[in-house]
Amino acid sequence: MLSLAAVGTLGVPAAVAAGAAPEAVTAAQACSWDRGAPPSNLNPYSTTDRAADTAPVRMGPYGDCTKVTSYSAGTSVPVNCYVTNSYGNTWSYVRGSGWVWDAHLSNGGSPHPCRF
């Protein structure tokens, strides 16, 4: 897990900002999400949004988290709940897939905050 102390300027991991080769920072280090998926029993919601552009789905609610799939522009995206990451960006959870940044969704993602 990447601690906040390890984040440098503009959210760049300190190892990269200090001149270390980018490949020295693994995806696990760069993805600062350790909470996993929101439990379905606490988040029974389902809303359909639409991908405004290519919408990558990631393992956590950060751009540095591993991409698992993506939705093409115009595709329906079933979202369950959302979180706000440490940068203030909201990400909606797609059950069984991962997280999509709400900026990629036409209607702003799920209106339901995730419960853990």
C-alpha positions in Angstrom: 0.0 0.0 0.0 1.3 3.5 -0.9 1.2 5.8 2.1 0.4 9.5 1.6 3.9 10.3 2.7 5.1 8.3 -0.3 3.2 10.5 -2.7 5.2 13.3 -4.3 4.2 16.3 -6.4 0.9 16.1 -8.2 0.2 12.6 -6.8 3.3 11.1 -8.5 4.8 8.4 -6.3 7.9 9.8 -4.6 10.1 7.1 -6.2 9.2 8.3 -9.6 9.5 12.0 -8.7 12.9 11.3 -7.2 14.1 10.0 -10.6 13.6 6.3 -10.1 12.6 4.4 -13.2 8.8 4.3 -13.6 9.0 0.5 -13.9 10.5 0.4 -10.4 7.0 1.3 -9.0 4.7 -1.7 -9.3 1.0 -1.4 -10.0 0.3 -2.6 -6.4 2.4 0.3 -5.0 0.9 2.8 -7.3 -2.7 1.7 -6.6 -3.4 3.0 -3.2 -6.7 1.1 -2.7 -6.8 -1.7 -0.2 -10.5 -1.9 0.7 -11.5 -4.4 -2.0 -15.0 -4.5 -3.4 -18.0 -3.0 -1.5 -20.1 -5.8 0.0 -23.2 -6.4 -2.0 -25.4 -6.8 1.1 -24.6 -3.3 2.2 -24.8 -1.8 -1.4 -27.9 -3.4 -3.0 -28.2 -0.5 -5.5 -28.1 -0.7 -9.3 -28.2 2.2 -11.7 -27.5 2.2 -15.4 -25.2 5.0 -16.7 -23.6 5.3 -20.1 -19.9 5.6 -21.1 -19.3 9.1 -22.4 -16.1 7.9 -24.0 -13.8 4.9 -23.6 -14.3 4.1 -19.9 -11.6 1.9 -18.3 -12.6 -0.3 -15.4 -9.8 -0.6 -12.8 -9.1 -2.7 -9.7 -9.4 0.4 -7.5 -10.6 4.0 -7.7 -7.3 5.4 -9.0 -5.9 5.9 -12.5 -2.8 4.0 -11.4 -4.8 0.8 -10.5 -4.6 -2.0 -12.9 -7.1 -1.8 -15.8 -9.3 -4.9 -16.1 -11.5 -4.0 -19.0 -13.2 -1.0 -20.5 -16.6 0.1 -21.9 -16.8 1.7 -25.4 -18.4 5.1 -25.8 -22.2 4.8 -25.7 -22.2 1.5 -23.9 -24.6 1.0 -20.9 -22.6 0.7 -17.6 -24.3 -0.8 -14.6 -23.1 1.0 -11.5 -23.8 0.2 -7.9 -22.2 2.8 -5.6 -19.4 5.3 -5.5 -16.4 6.4 -3.5 -14.4 9.6 -3.5 -10.6 9.0 -3.7 -7.9 10.9 -2.0 -7.7 13.3 -5.0 -11.4 14.2 -4.6 -12.4 12.2 -7.7 -15.6 10.1 -7.6 -15.5 6.5 -8.9 -18.4 4.2 -9.4 -18.3 0.5 -8.7 -19.3 -2.0 -11.4 -20.2 -5.2 -9.5 -17.9 -8.1 -10.4 -15.7 -5.9 -12.5 -14.1 -2.9 -10.7 -14.2 0.9 -10.6 -14.8 3.4 -13.3 -14.0 7.1 -13.0 -17.3 9.1 -13.0 -15.9 11.6 -15.5 -16.1 8.8 -18.1 -19.9 8.4 -17.5 -22.5 10.5 -19.1 -24.7 11.0 -16.0 -21.9 11.2 -13.4 -22.1 7.6 -12.1 -23.9 6.1 -9.1 -25.8 8.4 -6.8 -25.3 6.0 -3.8 -22.2 6.2 -1.6 -20.5 2.8 -1.1 -20.8 1.3 2.4 -18.0 -1.0 3.7 
